[in-house]
């Protein structure tokens, strides 16, 4: 098989890139080691920047998002037993969209099928080859047979644990990592959200986040130790702990119910540089991970796709390699700004085991400054709604 761009990974970044290429008449094939149902069964992030919303519209896959998504003009910082709302739209003229990643992925899959895009699921042992020379190719196994796809470029959209980054020689890669000393215990429950906007809570017992996937489905998190076990957390215990960390008005209003998904996620910041190796490009989680506090992971994948698609389109339409040559530096500039913001939000909202009394007073003073200074609130809001591409 021959194609122009071979895309490894059919998550949001791979599907979004593939659809933009298809719309532009640039042949591409997507490969994934698992099947469609498995991908749609993963429950992930759901706060979209306006840039991400615009990318979905650009791909022609945004109709259901605009119909069913929840535009949010602000969110709350809760600390010292009080709720402090940040008016995102009033401060920046922009808003965010709450729309589950599973729904977004479904929309992109439907669009790809409707436009004749090729996706190969259950592709075993996917591997990129010869991406440092003129003729790269990808191999995979299907039904006991090894197949080969020759291509011009390879886009590694296969996540942190995928094969793309692992295929790069260690000597060509520099990585930066911060592992945080706690995790997030999260649940999904079909109960109405406690608030119509997100609540980020800083409490002596630890961080908490009240989010949602719809007007009838809530996503809640609490900070927990890394050695906690899910089986030790009944739904009743989780909701009791969550209520302790919220202002009274929210705790009393909360509707509880049985969870249908429960997990503990470790938190890390991770960046791999560069993001291009010859004809191989790393995209999204294959190149960087951020803690979810700033809602940047999925949105960073979209900005990577923006830079890579523009470069590939320029290459095929204008015979210019300027865009793809600049891909890594352009993407990393925005990546590091988002990594900084996610680290800042994580540091601001969580209780660290080694903070000490002085560090705790500094954190409290920073929170107070953020909500009492328009300049500080604007800076936070500007980063939260998303920096321009």
C-alpha positions as CSV (number, residue, x, y, z in Angstrom):
1,X,0.0,0.0,0.0
2,X,1.1,3.5,-0.7
3,X,-0.1,6.8,0.9
4,X,1.3,10.3,1.5
5,X,0.9,10.4,5.3
6,X,0.8,7.3,7.6
7,X,-0.8,8.2,10.9
8,X,-0.1,5.9,13.9
9,X,-2.9,6.2,16.4
10,X,-6.6,6.9,16.0
11,X,-7.2,9.0,19.1
12,X,-8.4,12.6,18.7
13,X,-5.1,13.9,17.3
14,X,-4.7,11.2,14.7
15,X,-8.3,11.4,13.6
16,X,-8.2,15.2,13.5
17,X,-5.1,15.3,11.5
18,X,-6.4,12.6,9.2
19,X,-9.7,14.5,8.6
20,X,-7.9,17.8,7.8
21,X,-5.7,16.0,5.3
22,X,-8.6,14.2,3.7
23,X,-10.5,17.4,3.4
24,X,-7.4,18.9,1.7
25,X,-7.1,16.0,-0.8
26,X,-4.0,14.6,0.8
27,X,-4.1,10.8,1.0
28,X,-3.6,9.3,4.5
29,X,-4.0,6.0,6.3
30,X,-4.6,5.7,10.1
31,X,-3.4,2.6,12.0
32,X,-4.3,1.6,15.5
33,X,-3.4,-1.5,17.6
34,X,-6.9,-1.7,19.2
35,X,-10.4,-1.7,17.8
36,X,-13.0,1.1,17.5
37,X,-15.1,0.0,20.5
38,X,-12.0,0.0,22.8
39,X,-11.1,3.5,21.8
40,X,-14.6,4.8,22.3
41,X,-14.7,3.1,25.7
42,X,-11.9,5.3,27.1
43,X,-13.2,8.2,29.2
44,X,-10.9,11.3,29.0
45,X,-10.9,15.1,29.2
46,X,-13.7,17.3,28.2
47,X,-12.7,21.0,28.4
48,X,-12.0,22.4,24.9
49,X,-10.3,25.7,24.1
50,X,-11.8,27.9,21.4
51,X,-8.8,26.9,19.2
52,X,-9.8,23.2,19.6
53,X,-13.4,24.1,18.8
54,X,-12.2,25.9,15.7
55,X,-10.1,22.9,14.6
56,X,-13.2,20.6,14.8
57,X,-15.2,23.0,12.8
58,X,-12.3,23.2,10.3
59,X,-12.5,19.4,10.0
60,X,-16.2,19.5,9.5
61,X,-16.9,17.5,12.7
62,X,-18.2,20.2,15.0
63,X,-22.0,20.1,14.5
64,X,-22.9,17.8,17.4
65,X,-20.5,19.6,19.7
66,X,-22.2,22.9,19.1
67,X,-25.6,21.3,19.6
68,X,-24.8,19.2,22.7
69,X,-21.7,20.9,24.2
70,X,-21.8,23.2,27.2
71,X,-20.2,26.6,26.6
72,X,-18.7,27.9,29.9
73,X,-17.9,31.6,30.4
74,X,-16.1,31.1,33.7
75,X,-15.1,28.7,36.5
76,X,-14.6,28.9,40.3
77,X,-11.6,28.8,42.6
78,X,-12.8,27.6,46.0
79,X,-10.5,28.1,49.0
80,X,-10.8,29.3,52.6
81,X,-14.3,28.0,52.6
82,X,-15.5,30.5,49.9
83,X,-16.2,30.4,46.2
84,X,-14.5,32.9,43.9
85,X,-15.7,33.0,40.3
86,X,-13.4,33.9,37.4
87,X,-15.2,35.5,34.6
88,X,-13.3,34.1,31.6
89,X,-15.4,35.8,29.0
90,X,-15.4,39.1,30.8
91,X,-11.7,39.0,31.2
92,X,-10.7,37.7,27.8
93,X,-13.7,37.7,25.4
94,X,-13.3,34.0,25.1
95,X,-15.0,30.9,26.6
96,X,-14.4,27.2,26.8
97,X,-16.6,24.3,25.6
98,X,-17.3,21.3,27.9
99,X,-17.7,18.3,25.5
100,X,-16.4,14.8,26.3
101,X,-13.4,13.4,24.5
102,X,-15.3,10.2,23.8
103,X,-18.0,12.2,22.0
104,X,-15.4,14.2,20.1
105,X,-13.7,11.0,19.0
106,X,-17.0,9.5,17.9
107,X,-17.7,12.6,15.8
108,X,-14.3,12.4,14.1
109,X,-14.7,8.7,13.4
110,X,-18.1,9.3,11.9
111,X,-16.8,12.0,9.7
112,X,-13.9,9.9,8.5
113,X,-16.2,7.0,7.6
114,X,-18.5,9.5,5.7
115,X,-15.6,10.9,3.7
116,X,-14.0,7.6,2.8
117,X,-11.0,7.8,5.0
118,X,-9.0,4.6,5.6
119,X,-8.5,3.4,9.2
120,X,-7.0,0.0,10.0
121,X,-7.9,-1.2,13.5
122,X,-6.5,-4.2,15.3
123,X,-3.2,-3.6,13.6
124,X,-0.6,-5.5,15.6
125,X,3.1,-4.7,16.0
126,X,2.9,-1.3,14.2
127,X,6.4,0.0,13.6
128,X,7.8,3.0,11.7
129,X,10.9,2.4,9.5
130,X,13.5,4.4,7.7
131,X,12.0,7.8,8.7
132,X,15.5,9.3,8.7
133,X,15.9,8.7,5.0
134,X,13.9,9.6,1.8
135,X,11.6,6.6,1.8
136,X,9.9,5.9,5.1
137,X,7.4,3.1,5.6
138,X,5.2,1.5,8.3
139,X,4.7,-2.2,8.9
140,X,1.9,-3.9,10.8
141,X,0.4,-7.3,11.3
142,X,-3.2,-8.2,10.5
143,X,-4.8,-11.6,10.5
144,X,-1.4,-13.2,10.8
145,X,0.0,-11.4,7.7
146,X,2.6,-8.6,7.8
147,X,1.7,-5.6,5.7
148,X,3.7,-2.5,4.6
149,X,2.6,1.0,3.9
150,X,5.1,3.2,2.0
151,X,4.6,6.9,2.6
152,X,6.1,10.4,2.4
153,X,5.7,11.1,6.1
154,X,4.7,9.4,9.4
155,X,2.7,11.1,12.1
156,X,3.1,9.5,15.5
157,X,-0.2,10.2,17.3
158,X,-0.1,7.1,19.5
159,X,0.2,8.5,22.9
160,X,2.8,8.5,25.7
161,X,3.2,4.7,25.6
162,X,3.1,4.4,21.8
163,X,5.7,3.0,19.5
164,X,6.5,6.3,17.7
165,X,8.6,8.0,20.3
166,X,10.2,4.7,21.3
167,X,11.4,4.2,17.7
168,X,13.5,7.3,18.0
169,X,17.2,6.7,18.9
170,X,17.8,7.8,22.5
171,X,20.7,9.9,21.4
172,X,18.4,12.1,19.3
173,X,15.9,12.7,22.0
174,X,16.0,14.9,25.1
175,X,13.3,14.5,27.7
176,X,12.1,16.7,30.6
177,X,10.0,15.3,33.4
178,X,8.4,16.2,36.7
179,X,6.5,13.5,38.6
180,X,4.1,14.8,41.2
181,X,3.8,13.1,44.7
182,X,0.1,12.5,44.5
183,X,-2.6,11.3,42.1
184,X,-6.3,12.1,41.2
185,X,-9.0,9.7,42.3
186,X,-11.8,10.3,39.8
187,X,-15.3,9.0,39.3
188,X,-18.0,9.4,36.6
189,X,-21.7,9.3,37.8
190,X,-25.0,10.0,36.1
191,X,-26.0,12.7,38.5
192,X,-26.5,16.4,37.8
193,X,-23.3,18.5,38.3
194,X,-23.1,20.4,41.6
195,X,-22.5,23.6,39.7
196,X,-23.1,24.8,36.1
197,X,-19.4,25.7,35.9
198,X,-16.2,23.9,37.0
199,X,-15.0,24.3,40.6
200,X,-11.3,24.0,41.5
201,X,-11.0,23.6,45.2
202,X,-7.9,24.0,47.5
203,X,-8.5,22.5,50.9
204,X,-6.4,21.4,53.8
205,X,-7.4,17.8,53.1
206,X,-6.3,18.2,49.4
207,X,-7.4,19.4,46.0
208,X,-10.9,18.6,44.5
209,X,-12.4,19.3,41.1
210,X,-16.1,19.3,40.2
211,X,-16.5,18.9,36.5
212,X,-19.1,17.5,34.2
213,X,-19.6,15.8,30.8
214,X,-23.2,16.9,30.4
215,X,-26.1,18.4,32.4
216,X,-26.8,14.9,33.7
217,X,-23.3,13.4,34.0
218,X,-20.7,14.5,36.5
219,X,-17.0,14.0,36.6
220,X,-15.5,14.5,40.1
221,X,-11.9,14.2,41.4
222,X,-10.0,14.4,44.7
223,X,-6.3,14.5,45.3
224,X,-5.1,11.2,46.8
225,X,-1.9,9.5,47.8
226,X,-0.2,7.4,45.0
227,X,-0.5,4.2,47.1
228,X,-4.3,4.5,47.5
229,X,-6.3,1.6,46.1
230,X,-9.6,2.0,44.2
231,X,-11.2,-0.9,46.1
232,X,-10.8,1.0,49.3
233,X,-13.0,3.8,48.0
234,X,-16.7,3.1,48.0
235,X,-18.9,5.7,46.3
236,X,-20.1,6.8,49.7
237,X,-16.6,7.4,51.0
238,X,-15.7,9.3,47.9
239,X,-18.6,11.7,48.0
240,X,-18.2,12.2,51.8
241,X,-14.6,13.2,51.2
242,X,-15.5,15.4,48.2
243,X,-18.1,17.3,50.2
244,X,-15.5,18.0,53.0
245,X,-13.3,19.8,50.5
246,X,-16.0,22.1,49.0
247,X,-17.6,25.3,50.3
248,X,-20.8,24.5,52.3
249,X,-23.2,25.8,49.7
250,X,-21.8,23.3,47.1
251,X,-21.5,20.4,49.6
252,X,-25.2,20.8,50.6
253,X,-26.4,21.0,47.0
254,X,-24.5,18.0,45.7
255,X,-26.5,15.1,44.3
256,X,-24.8,11.7,44.8
257,X,-25.3,8.4,43.0
258,X,-23.5,5.2,41.9
259,X,-20.4,5.7,39.8
260,X,-19.9,3.8,36.6
261,X,-16.2,4.5,36.2
262,X,-13.6,5.0,38.9
263,X,-9.8,5.3,38.5
264,X,-6.6,6.7,40.1
265,X,-4.4,8.7,37.7
266,X,-0.8,9.7,38.6
267,X,0.2,13.2,37.6
268,X,3.3,14.2,35.6
269,X,4.7,16.9,33.4
270,X,6.7,15.5,30.5
271,X,8.2,16.9,27.3
272,X,10.3,15.2,24.6
273,X,12.4,17.4,22.2
274,X,12.5,17.8,19.3
275,X,9.1,16.7,17.9
276,X,10.4,15.9,14.4
277,X,12.9,13.3,13.3
278,X,13.4,13.3,9.6
279,X,10.1,12.2,8.2
280,X,8.6,11.3,11.6
281,X,6.6,13.8,13.6
282,X,5.5,13.3,17.2
283,X,2.0,14.7,18.0
284,X,0.1,15.2,21.2
285,X,0.8,12.8,24.1
286,X,3.5,11.1,22.1
287,X,5.6,14.2,22.7
288,X,4.2,15.7,25.9
289,X,2.1,15.1,29.0
290,X,0.7,17.7,31.4
291,X,-1.2,17.3,34.6
292,X,-4.9,17.7,34.0
293,X,-5.2,20.7,36.4
294,X,-5.0,23.2,33.6
295,X,-7.2,21.2,31.0
296,X,-4.4,21.4,28.4
297,X,-3.6,17.8,27.3
298,X,-6.2,17.4,24.5
299,X,-6.0,21.0,23.6
300,X,-2.2,20.8,23.1
301,X,-2.7,17.8,20.8
302,X,-5.0,20.1,18.7
303,X,-2.4,22.8,18.4
304,X,0.2,20.3,17.4
305,X,-2.2,19.1,14.6
306,X,-2.7,22.7,13.6
307,X,1.1,23.3,13.0
308,X,1.7,19.9,11.4
309,X,-1.3,20.1,9.0
310,X,-0.4,23.6,7.9
311,X,3.1,22.4,7.2
312,X,2.0,19.4,5.3
313,X,-0.6,21.4,3.3
314,X,2.1,23.9,2.4
315,X,4.4,21.1,1.3
316,X,1.9,19.5,-1.0
317,X,0.3,22.6,-2.4
318,X,3.3,24.9,-2.6
319,X,6.2,22.4,-2.7
320,X,7.7,24.2,0.3
321,X,9.2,22.5,3.3
322,X,9.2,25.6,5.4
323,X,6.2,24.7,7.5
324,X,7.3,21.1,8.3
325,X,10.8,22.3,9.0
326,X,9.4,24.8,11.6
327,X,6.9,22.3,13.1
328,X,8.9,21.2,16.1
329,X,10.0,24.7,17.2
330,X,6.5,26.2,16.7
331,X,4.8,23.4,18.5
332,X,7.2,23.3,21.4
333,X,6.9,27.1,22.0
334,X,3.2,26.7,22.8
335,X,3.8,23.3,24.5
336,X,6.2,24.8,27.1
337,X,3.8,27.7,27.8
338,X,1.0,25.2,28.5
339,X,3.4,23.0,30.6
340,X,4.2,26.1,32.7
341,X,0.5,26.9,33.2
342,X,-0.4,23.3,34.1
343,X,2.5,23.2,36.5
344,X,1.4,26.5,38.0
345,X,-2.2,25.4,38.5
346,X,-1.1,22.1,40.0
347,X,1.3,23.9,42.4
348,X,-1.4,26.4,43.3
349,X,-4.3,24.1,44.0
350,X,-2.7,21.0,45.6
351,X,-1.3,20.2,49.0
352,X,2.3,19.0,48.7
353,X,3.7,16.7,51.4
354,X,6.8,18.9,51.8
355,X,5.1,22.4,51.6
356,X,5.6,23.3,55.2
357,X,3.9,26.2,57.0
358,X,5.8,28.9,55.0
359,X,4.9,27.3,51.7
360,X,1.3,27.0,52.7
361,X,1.1,30.7,53.6
362,X,2.6,31.6,50.2
363,X,0.0,29.4,48.4
364,X,-2.8,31.1,50.3
365,X,-1.4,34.5,49.5
366,X,-1.2,33.6,45.8
367,X,-4.8,32.5,45.7
368,X,-5.9,35.6,47.4
369,X,-3.9,37.8,45.0
370,X,-5.3,35.9,41.9
371,X,-8.9,36.6,42.8
372,X,-8.4,40.2,44.1
373,X,-6.2,41.5,41.2
374,X,-7.8,42.0,37.8
375,X,-4.3,41.7,36.2
376,X,-3.6,38.4,37.9
377,X,-7.1,37.1,37.1
378,X,-6.7,38.1,33.5
379,X,-3.4,36.3,33.1
380,X,-4.9,33.1,34.6
381,X,-8.0,33.4,32.4
382,X,-5.9,34.1,29.2
383,X,-4.0,30.8,29.8
384,X,-7.1,28.8,30.7
385,X,-9.1,29.7,27.6
386,X,-6.0,29.0,25.5
387,X,-3.1,31.0,24.0
388,X,-3.4,31.7,20.3
389,X,-1.8,29.2,17.8
